[in-house]
């Protein structure tokens, strides 16, 4: 199965940021013959602190994503946190993503499935790969034609995540497309005084290990200046390192 790549900033910070990232993805696609899916969130409803930046919101955020799709010809992925967001997001986006913390929310899965779009369900930090058969069954029962699963590590509290790469072949028994979230898997949740910390230096190793276990796709949050990103900066890959890593994964 052909590998897919998903990349973009954690959240829509500005039109300038998503333009910069989208232009880079188009350049990489031209150089490497890839079809990178652009990812950005219109609202990060699961931030650690109530004072954390969340994004431009549903209406304005989707308009910004629609502009990226129209101007750059990129496929679009965004995540939804509430059932009512599914229909509007599905009118713009090619892939609707279910956040890991919400992957058991039946109404959210059903509303996403009814859009007819590809559904990418992130494995909860508290579930095994084999447990993901049940969210997939909910989505398929509601009419989803194509469902992906994404590995992003498990949490045991104490501000850290552990990746059990056996989850990848386990989930490949459920769906044909399993993606490795190479950046969220190096998070240190809540470990930075009310924000999430992370170890971005391990992102390439996470990607290569996932490849060894049979991953069929890779998810990267990227930013031209991660140290000043408004969300998930410590675990984001610098934008200028993305092409080299994708080229290595394609070999």
C-alpha positions as protocol buffer text, in pm:
chain_id: "A"
residue {
  index: 1
  type: UNK
  ca { x: 0 y: 0 z: 0 }
}
residue {
  index: 2
  type: UNK
  ca { x: 127 y: 344 z: -92 }
}
residue {
  index: 3
  type: UNK
  ca { x: 239 y: 549 z: 207 }
}
residue {
  index: 4
  type: UNK
  ca { x: 54 y: 869 z: 288 }
}
residue {
  index: 5
  type: UNK
  ca { x: 180 y: 1175 z: 469 }
}
residue {
  index: 6
  type: UNK
  ca { x: -14 y: 1427 z: 676 }
}
residue {
  index: 7
  type: UNK
  ca { x: 152 y: 1752 z: 784 }
}
residue {
  index: 8
  type: UNK
  ca { x: 68 y: 2099 z: 906 }
}
residue {
  index: 9
  type: UNK
  ca { x: 57 y: 2321 z: 1212 }
}
residue {
  index: 10
  type: UNK
  ca { x: -121 y: 2210 z: 1527 }
}
residue {
  index: 11
  type: UNK
  ca { x: -367 y: 2498 z: 1508 }
}
residue {
  index: 12
  type: UNK
  ca { x: -447 y: 2779 z: 1266 }
}
residue {
  index: 13
  type: UNK
  ca { x: -250 y: 3065 z: 1415 }
}
residue {
  index: 14
  type: UNK
  ca { x: -277 y: 3303 z: 1120 }
}
residue {
  index: 15
  type: UNK
  ca { x: -335 y: 3312 z: 745 }
}
residue {
  index: 16
  type: UNK
  ca { x: 37 y: 3381 z: 699 }
}
residue {
  index: 17
  type: UNK
  ca { x: 138 y: 3066 z: 887 }
}
residue {
  index: 18
  type: UNK
  ca { x: -86 y: 2828 z: 697 }
}
residue {
  index: 19
  type: UNK
  ca { x: 15 y: 2990 z: 366 }
}
residue {
  index: 20
  type: UNK
  ca { x: 382 y: 2932 z: 451 }
}
residue {
  index: 21
  type: UNK
  ca { x: 325 y: 2569 z: 544 }
}
residue {
  index: 22
  type: UNK
  ca { x: 98 y: 2496 z: 248 }
}
residue {
  index: 23
  type: UNK
  ca { x: 349 y: 2643 z: 2 }
}
residue {
  index: 24
  type: UNK
  ca { x: 621 y: 2422 z: 149 }
}
residue {
  index: 25
  type: UNK
  ca { x: 404 y: 2112 z: 121 }
}
residue {
  index: 26
  type: UNK
  ca { x: 336 y: 2189 z: -245 }
}
residue {
  index: 27
  type: UNK
  ca { x: 710 y: 2224 z: -301 }
}
residue {
  index: 28
  type: UNK
  ca { x: 780 y: 1889 z: -132 }
}
residue {
  index: 29
  type: UNK
  ca { x: 506 y: 1723 z: -336 }
}
residue {
  index: 30
  type: UNK
  ca { x: 673 y: 1850 z: -651 }
}
residue {
  index: 31
  type: UNK
  ca { x: 1019 y: 1735 z: -544 }
}
residue {
  index: 32
  type: UNK
  ca { x: 926 y: 1393 z: -406 }
}
residue {
  index: 33
  type: UNK
  ca { x: 611 y: 1301 z: -597 }
}
residue {
  index: 34
  type: UNK
  ca { x: 404 y: 1288 z: -278 }
}
residue {
  index: 35
  type: UNK
  ca { x: 50 y: 1401 z: -205 }
}
residue {
  index: 36
  type: UNK
  ca { x: 83 y: 1539 z: 146 }
}
residue {
  index: 37
  type: UNK
  ca { x: -247 y: 1608 z: 320 }
}
residue {
  index: 38
  type: UNK
  ca { x: -255 y: 1950 z: 489 }
}
residue {
  index: 39
  type: UNK
  ca { x: -355 y: 1938 z: 856 }
}
residue {
  index: 40
  type: UNK
  ca { x: -457 y: 2220 z: 1087 }
}
residue {
  index: 41
  type: UNK
  ca { x: -715 y: 2261 z: 1362 }
}
residue {
  index: 42
  type: UNK
  ca { x: -973 y: 2539 z: 1369 }
}
residue {
  index: 43
  type: UNK
  ca { x: -1026 y: 2492 z: 1743 }
}
residue {
  index: 44
  type: UNK
  ca { x: -809 y: 2307 z: 1994 }
}
residue {
  index: 45
  type: UNK
  ca { x: -1072 y: 2226 z: 2252 }
}
residue {
  index: 46
  type: UNK
  ca { x: -842 y: 1996 z: 2452 }
}
residue {
  index: 47
  type: UNK
  ca { x: -571 y: 2238 z: 2561 }
}
residue {
  index: 48
  type: UNK
  ca { x: -416 y: 2191 z: 2906 }
}
residue {
  index: 49
  type: UNK
  ca { x: -500 y: 2540 z: 3037 }
}
residue {
  index: 50
  type: UNK
  ca { x: -813 y: 2751 z: 2998 }
}
residue {
  index: 51
  type: UNK
  ca { x: -587 y: 3039 z: 2893 }
}
residue {
  index: 52
  type: UNK
  ca { x: -421 y: 2847 z: 2608 }
}
residue {
  index: 53
  type: UNK
  ca { x: -472 y: 2960 z: 2248 }
}
residue {
  index: 54
  type: UNK
  ca { x: -747 y: 2760 z: 2076 }
}
residue {
  index: 55
  type: UNK
  ca { x: -767 y: 2894 z: 1720 }
}
residue {
  index: 56
  type: UNK
  ca { x: -1004 y: 3101 z: 1505 }
}
residue {
  index: 57
  type: UNK
  ca { x: -1312 y: 2885 z: 1561 }
}
residue {
  index: 58
  type: UNK
  ca { x: -1535 y: 2679 z: 1335 }
}
residue {
  index: 59
  type: UNK
  ca { x: -1669 y: 2927 z: 1079 }
}
residue {
  index: 60
  type: UNK
  ca { x: -1360 y: 3140 z: 1026 }
}
residue {
  index: 61
  type: UNK
  ca { x: -1124 y: 2844 z: 1055 }
}
residue {
  index: 62
  type: UNK
  ca { x: -1306 y: 2639 z: 793 }
}
residue {
  index: 63
  type: UNK
  ca { x: -1306 y: 2935 z: 556 }
}
residue {
  index: 64
  type: UNK
  ca { x: -928 y: 2961 z: 599 }
}
residue {
  index: 65
  type: UNK
  ca { x: -889 y: 2589 z: 527 }
}
residue {
  index: 66
  type: UNK
  ca { x: -1115 y: 2620 z: 222 }
}
residue {
  index: 67
  type: UNK
  ca { x: -890 y: 2899 z: 95 }
}
residue {
  index: 68
  type: UNK
  ca { x: -583 y: 2676 z: 134 }
}
residue {
  index: 69
  type: UNK
  ca { x: -755 y: 2396 z: -54 }
}
residue {
  index: 70
  type: UNK
  ca { x: -859 y: 2626 z: -336 }
}
residue {
  index: 71
  type: UNK
  ca { x: -526 y: 2809 z: -374 }
}
residue {
  index: 72
  type: UNK
  ca { x: -284 y: 2520 z: -328 }
}
residue {
  index: 73
  type: UNK
  ca { x: -481 y: 2215 z: -439 }
}
residue {
  index: 74
  type: UNK
  ca { x: -400 y: 2025 z: -121 }
}
residue {
  index: 75
  type: UNK
  ca { x: -627 y: 1773 z: 45 }
}
residue {
  index: 76
  type: UNK
  ca { x: -733 y: 1890 z: 391 }
}
residue {
  index: 77
  type: UNK
  ca { x: -760 y: 1714 z: 728 }
}
residue {
  index: 78
  type: UNK
  ca { x: -898 y: 1870 z: 1043 }
}
residue {
  index: 79
  type: UNK
  ca { x: -1021 y: 1739 z: 1375 }
}
residue {
  index: 80
  type: UNK
  ca { x: -1367 y: 1781 z: 1523 }
}
residue {
  index: 81
  type: UNK
  ca { x: -1458 y: 1778 z: 1891 }
}
residue {
  index: 82
  type: UNK
  ca { x: -1837 y: 1815 z: 1878 }
}
residue {
  index: 83
  type: UNK
  ca { x: -2097 y: 1631 z: 1672 }
}
residue {
  index: 84
  type: UNK
  ca { x: -2244 y: 1954 z: 1531 }
}
residue {
  index: 85
  type: UNK
  ca { x: -1908 y: 2040 z: 1371 }
}
residue {
  index: 86
  type: UNK
  ca { x: -1901 y: 1734 z: 1144 }
}
residue {
  index: 87
  type: UNK
  ca { x: -2131 y: 1848 z: 863 }
}
residue {
  index: 88
  type: UNK
  ca { x: -1965 y: 2188 z: 820 }
}
residue {
  index: 89
  type: UNK
  ca { x: -1615 y: 2041 z: 839 }
}
residue {
  index: 90
  type: UNK
  ca { x: -1709 y: 1770 z: 591 }
}
residue {
  index: 91
  type: UNK
  ca { x: -1810 y: 2032 z: 334 }
}
residue {
  index: 92
  type: UNK
  ca { x: -1450 y: 2160 z: 330 }
}
residue {
  index: 93
  type: UNK
  ca { x: -1223 y: 1876 z: 439 }
}
residue {
  index: 94
  type: UNK
  ca { x: -1130 y: 1546 z: 279 }
}
residue {
  index: 95
  type: UNK
  ca { x: -1049 y: 1371 z: 606 }
}
residue {
  index: 96
  type: UNK
  ca { x: -1220 y: 1423 z: 943 }
}
residue {
  index: 97
  type: UNK
  ca { x: -1008 y: 1331 z: 1241 }
}
residue {
  index: 98
  type: UNK
  ca { x: -1144 y: 1207 z: 1573 }
}
residue {
  index: 99
  type: UNK
  ca { x: -916 y: 1315 z: 1863 }
}
residue {
  index: 100
  type: UNK
  ca { x: -769 y: 1039 z: 2075 }
}
residue {
  index: 101
  type: UNK
  ca { x: -947 y: 1142 z: 2395 }
}
residue {
  index: 102
  type: UNK
  ca { x: -1280 y: 1129 z: 2208 }
}
residue {
  index: 103
  type: UNK
  ca { x: -1244 y: 810 z: 2006 }
}
residue {
  index: 104
  type: UNK
  ca { x: -1514 y: 629 z: 2207 }
}
residue {
  index: 105
  type: UNK
  ca { x: -1771 y: 909 z: 2166 }
}
residue {
  index: 106
  type: UNK
  ca { x: -2041 y: 734 z: 1968 }
}
residue {
  index: 107
  type: UNK
  ca { x: -2231 y: 1044 z: 1854 }
}
residue {
  index: 108
  type: UNK
  ca { x: -1910 y: 1208 z: 1732 }
}
residue {
  index: 109
  type: UNK
  ca { x: -1810 y: 901 z: 1533 }
}
residue {
  index: 110
  type: UNK
  ca { x: -2157 y: 864 z: 1384 }
}
residue {
  index: 111
  type: UNK
  ca { x: -2185 y: 1228 z: 1281 }
}
residue {
  index: 112
  type: UNK
  ca { x: -1840 y: 1214 z: 1117 }
}
residue {
  index: 113
  type: UNK
  ca { x: -1923 y: 891 z: 934 }
}
residue {
  index: 114
  type: UNK
  ca { x: -2247 y: 1033 z: 794 }
}
residue {
  index: 115
  type: UNK
  ca { x: -2053 y: 1303 z: 605 }
}
residue {
  index: 116
  type: UNK
  ca { x: -1914 y: 1037 z: 370 }
}
residue {
  index: 117
  type: UNK
  ca { x: -1560 y: 1162 z: 425 }
}
residue {
  index: 118
  type: UNK
  ca { x: -1258 y: 954 z: 524 }
}
residue {
  index: 119
  type: UNK
  ca { x: -1250 y: 918 z: 902 }
}
residue {
  index: 120
  type: UNK
  ca { x: -915 y: 909 z: 1082 }
}
residue {
  index: 121
  type: UNK
  ca { x: -959 y: 786 z: 1439 }
}
residue {
  index: 122
  type: UNK
  ca { x: -668 y: 846 z: 1672 }
}
residue {
  index: 123
  type: UNK
  ca { x: -612 y: 567 z: 1922 }
}
residue {
  index: 124
  type: UNK
  ca { x: -687 y: 679 z: 2274 }
}
residue {
  index: 125
  type: UNK
  ca { x: -396 y: 712 z: 2513 }
}
residue {
  index: 126
  type: UNK
  ca { x: -578 y: 469 z: 2742 }
}
residue {
  index: 127
  type: UNK
  ca { x: -659 y: 194 z: 2489 }
}
residue {
  index: 128
  type: UNK
  ca { x: -470 y: -86 z: 2319 }
}
residue {
  index: 129
  type: UNK
  ca { x: -452 y: -119 z: 1943 }
}
residue {
  index: 130
  type: UNK
  ca { x: -688 y: -417 z: 1952 }
}
residue {
  index: 131
  type: UNK
  ca { x: -948 y: -209 z: 2139 }
}
residue {
  index: 132
  type: UNK
  ca { x: -982 y: 15 z: 1834 }
}
residue {
  index: 133
  type: UNK
  ca { x: -1206 y: -237 z: 1659 }
}
residue {
  index: 134
  type: UNK
  ca { x: -1501 y: -89 z: 1847 }
}
residue {
  index: 135
  type: UNK
  ca { x: -1467 y: 275 z: 1733 }
}
residue {
  index: 136
  type: UNK
  ca { x: -1414 y: 143 z: 1379 }
}
residue {
  index: 137
  type: UNK
  ca { x: -1730 y: -68 z: 1404 }
}
residue {
  index: 138
  type: UNK
  ca { x: -1928 y: 239 z: 1514 }
}
residue {
  index: 139
  type: UNK
  ca { x: -1802 y: 444 z: 1220 }
}
residue {
  index: 140
  type: UNK
  ca { x: -1862 y: 169 z: 966 }
}
residue {
  index: 141
  type: UNK
  ca { x: -2206 y: 93 z: 1103 }
}
residue {
  index: 142
  type: UNK
  ca { x: -2293 y: 461 z: 1053 }
}
residue {
  index: 143
  type: UNK
  ca { x: -2188 y: 444 z: 689 }
}
residue {
  index: 144
  type: UNK
  ca { x: -1819 y: 531 z: 681 }
}
residue {
  index: 145
  type: UNK
  ca { x: -1663 y: 392 z: 364 }
}
residue {
  index: 146
  type: UNK
  ca { x: -1299 y: 443 z: 462 }
}
residue {
  index: 147
  type: UNK
  ca { x: -1162 y: 448 z: 816 }
}
residue {
  index: 148
  type: UNK
  ca { x: -801 y: 503 z: 921 }
}
residue {
  index: 149
  type: UNK
  ca { x: -644 y: 449 z: 1262 }
}
residue {
  index: 150
  type: UNK
  ca { x: -358 y: 647 z: 1411 }
}
residue {
  index: 151
  type: UNK
  ca { x: -112 y: 543 z: 1682 }
}
residue {
  index: 152
  type: UNK
  ca { x: -4 y: 819 z: 1919 }
}
residue {
  index: 153
  type: UNK
  ca { x: 125 y: 646 z: 2232 }
}
residue {
  index: 154
  type: UNK
  ca { x: -19 y: 556 z: 2570 }
}
residue {
  index: 155
  type: UNK
  ca { x: -21 y: 755 z: 2889 }
}
residue {
  index: 156
  type: UNK
  ca { x: 20 y: 634 z: 3243 }
}
residue {
  index: 157
  type: UNK
  ca { x: 1 y: 982 z: 3393 }
}
residue {
  index: 158
  type: UNK
  ca { x: 316 y: 1148 z: 3523 }
}
residue {
  index: 159
  type: UNK
  ca { x: 352 y: 1375 z: 3217 }
}
residue {
  index: 160
  type: UNK
  ca { x: 478 y: 1118 z: 2969 }
}
residue {
  index: 161
  type: UNK
  ca { x: 376 y: 887 z: 2686 }
}
residue {
  index: 162
  type: UNK
  ca { x: 502 y: 543 z: 2590 }
}
residue {
  index: 163
  type: UNK
  ca { x: 468 y: 400 z: 2238 }
}
residue {
  index: 164
  type: UNK
  ca { x: 410 y: 27 z: 2201 }
}
residue {
  index: 165
  type: UNK
  ca { x: 477 y: -24 z: 1831 }
}
residue {
  index: 166
  type: UNK
  ca { x: 299 y: -360 z: 1840 }
}
residue {
  index: 167
  type: UNK
  ca { x: -20 y: -155 z: 1823 }
}
residue {
  index: 168
  type: UNK
  ca { x: 54 y: -85 z: 1455 }
}
residue {
  index: 169
  type: UNK
  ca { x: 30 y: -448 z: 1333 }
}
residue {
  index: 170
  type: UNK
  ca { x: -257 y: -505 z: 1576 }
}
residue {
  index: 171
  type: UNK
  ca { x: -455 y: -219 z: 1418 }
}
residue {
  index: 172
  type: UNK
  ca { x: -364 y: -336 z: 1068 }
}
residue {
  index: 173
  type: UNK
  ca { x: -579 y: -639 z: 1148 }
}
residue {
  index: 174
  type: UNK
  ca { x: -873 y: -397 z: 1182 }
}
residue {
  index: 175
  type: UNK
  ca { x: -816 y: -147 z: 898 }
}
residue {
  index: 176
  type: UNK
  ca { x: -575 y: -142 z: 601 }
}
residue {
  index: 177
  type: UNK
  ca { x: -445 y: 210 z: 679 }
}
residue {
  index: 178
  type: UNK
  ca { x: -258 y: 272 z: 1006 }
}
residue {
  index: 179
  type: UNK
  ca { x: -80 y: 601 z: 1055 }
}
residue {
  index: 180
  type: UNK
  ca { x: 194 y: 690 z: 1302 }
}
residue {
  index: 181
  type: UNK
  ca { x: 153 y: 1025 z: 1473 }
}
residue {
  index: 182
  type: UNK
  ca { x: 523 y: 1096 z: 1502 }
}
residue {
  index: 183
  type: UNK
  ca { x: 492 y: 1428 z: 1684 }
}
residue {
  index: 184
  type: UNK
  ca { x: 215 y: 1379 z: 1941 }
}
residue {
  index: 185
  type: UNK
  ca { x: 385 y: 1054 z: 2044 }
}
residue {
  index: 186
  type: UNK
  ca { x: 682 y: 1252 z: 2180 }
}
residue {
  index: 187
  type: UNK
  ca { x: 464 y: 1481 z: 2393 }
}
residue {
  index: 188
  type: UNK
  ca { x: 504 y: 1527 z: 2766 }
}
residue {
  index: 189
  type: UNK
  ca { x: 142 y: 1617 z: 2848 }
}
residue {
  index: 190
  type: UNK
  ca { x: 100 y: 1902 z: 3093 }
}
residue {
  index: 191
  type: UNK
  ca { x: 470 y: 1895 z: 3178 }
}
residue {
  index: 192
  type: UNK
  ca { x: 552 y: 2258 z: 3099 }
}
residue {
  index: 193
  type: UNK
  ca { x: 376 y: 2455 z: 3372 }
}
residue {
  index: 194
  type: UNK
  ca { x: 26 y: 2435 z: 3232 }
}
residue {
  index: 195
  type: UNK
  ca { x: 119 y: 2353 z: 2873 }
}
residue {
  index: 196
  type: UNK
  ca { x: 236 y: 2037 z: 2701 }
}
residue {
  index: 197
  type: UNK
  ca { x: 607 y: 1975 z: 2671 }
}
residue {
  index: 198
  type: UNK
  ca { x: 779 y: 1737 z: 2433 }
}
residue {
  index: 199
  type: UNK
  ca { x: 1099 y: 1593 z: 2287 }
}
residue {
  index: 200
  type: UNK
  ca { x: 1099 y: 1685 z: 1917 }
}
residue {
  index: 201
  type: UNK
  ca { x: 1447 y: 1538 z: 1865 }
}
residue {
  index: 202
  type: UNK
  ca { x: 1289 y: 1191 z: 1875 }
}
residue {
  index: 203
  type: UNK
  ca { x: 1036 y: 1255 z: 1595 }
}
residue {
  index: 204
  type: UNK
  ca { x: 1252 y: 1102 z: 1315 }
}
residue {
  index: 205
  type: UNK
  ca { x: 1323 y: 792 z: 1523 }
}
residue {
  index: 206
  type: UNK
  ca { x: 951 y: 748 z: 1596 }
}
residue {
  index: 207
  type: UNK
  ca { x: 882 y: 762 z: 1223 }
}
residue {
  index: 208
  type: UNK
  ca { x: 1150 y: 510 z: 1130 }
}
residue {
  index: 209
  type: UNK
  ca { x: 1047 y: 270 z: 1406 }
}
residue {
  index: 210
  type: UNK
  ca { x: 685 y: 289 z: 1288 }
}
residue {
  index: 211
  type: UNK
  ca { x: 799 y: 208 z: 935 }
}
residue {
  index: 212
  type: UNK
  ca { x: 970 y: -105 z: 1065 }
}
residue {
  index: 213
  type: UNK
  ca { x: 641 y: -213 z: 1224 }
}
residue {
  index: 214
  type: UNK
  ca { x: 447 y: -168 z: 901 }
}
residue {
  index: 215
  type: UNK
  ca { x: 289 y: 178 z: 930 }
}
residue {
  index: 216
  type: UNK
  ca { x: 119 y: 287 z: 607 }
}
residue {
  index: 217
  type: UNK
  ca { x: 115 y: 660 z: 684 }
}
residue {
  index: 218
  type: UNK
  ca { x: 287 y: 929 z: 890 }
}
residue {
  index: 219
  type: UNK
  ca { x: 147 y: 1234 z: 1067 }
}
residue {
  index: 220
  type: UNK
  ca { x: 368 y: 1533 z: 1147 }
}
residue {
  index: 221
  type: UNK
  ca { x: 281 y: 1862 z: 1308 }
}
residue {
  index: 222
  type: UNK
  ca { x: 522 y: 2115 z: 1158 }
}
residue {
  index: 223
  type: UNK
  ca { x: 596 y: 2482 z: 1208 }
}
residue {
  index: 224
  type: UNK
  ca { x: 856 y: 2721 z: 1065 }
}
residue {
  index: 225
  type: UNK
  ca { x: 943 y: 2831 z: 1421 }
}
residue {
  index: 226
  type: UNK
  ca { x: 830 y: 2565 z: 1669 }
}
residue {
  index: 227
  type: UNK
  ca { x: 978 y: 2743 z: 1970 }
}
residue {
  index: 228
  type: UNK
  ca { x: 726 y: 3023 z: 1916 }
}
residue {
  index: 229
  type: UNK
  ca { x: 427 y: 2810 z: 1811 }
}
residue {
  index: 230
  type: UNK
  ca { x: 103 y: 2879 z: 1998 }
}
residue {
  index: 231
  type: UNK
  ca { x: 30 y: 2508 z: 2052 }
}
residue {
  index: 232
  type: UNK
  ca { x: 242 y: 2191 z: 2078 }
}
residue {
  index: 233
  type: UNK
  ca { x: 568 y: 2369 z: 1992 }
}
residue {
  index: 234
  type: UNK
  ca { x: 800 y: 2140 z: 2193 }
}
residue {
  index: 235
  type: UNK
  ca { x: 696 y: 1829 z: 1998 }
}
residue {
  index: 236
  type: UNK
  ca { x: 657 y: 1986 z: 1652 }
}
residue {
  index: 237
  type: UNK
  ca { x: 901 y: 1918 z: 1369 }
}
residue {
  index: 238
  type: UNK
  ca { x: 1070 y: 2225 z: 1218 }
}
residue {
  index: 239
  type: UNK
  ca { x: 919 y: 2279 z: 874 }
}
residue {
  index: 240
  type: UNK
  ca { x: 1259 y: 2285 z: 705 }
}
residue {
  index: 241
  type: UNK
  ca { x: 1329 y: 1928 z: 823 }
}
residue {
  index: 242
  type: UNK
  ca { x: 1014 y: 1773 z: 681 }
}
residue {
  index: 243
  type: UNK
  ca { x: 1132 y: 1704 z: 326 }
}
residue {
  index: 244
  type: UNK
  ca { x: 1445 y: 1516 z: 434 }
}
residue {
  index: 245
  type: UNK
  ca { x: 1247 y: 1294 z: 670 }
}
residue {
  index: 246
  type: UNK
  ca { x: 977 y: 1216 z: 414 }
}
residue {
  index: 247
  type: UNK
  ca { x: 1244 y: 1129 z: 158 }
}
residue {
  index: 248
  type: UNK
  ca { x: 1400 y: 884 z: 406 }
}
residue {
  index: 249
  type: UNK
  ca { x: 1063 y: 724 z: 476 }
}
residue {
  index: 250
  type: UNK
  ca { x: 992 y: 680 z: 105 }
}
residue {
  index: 251
  type: UNK
  ca { x: 1318 y: 489 z: 44 }
}
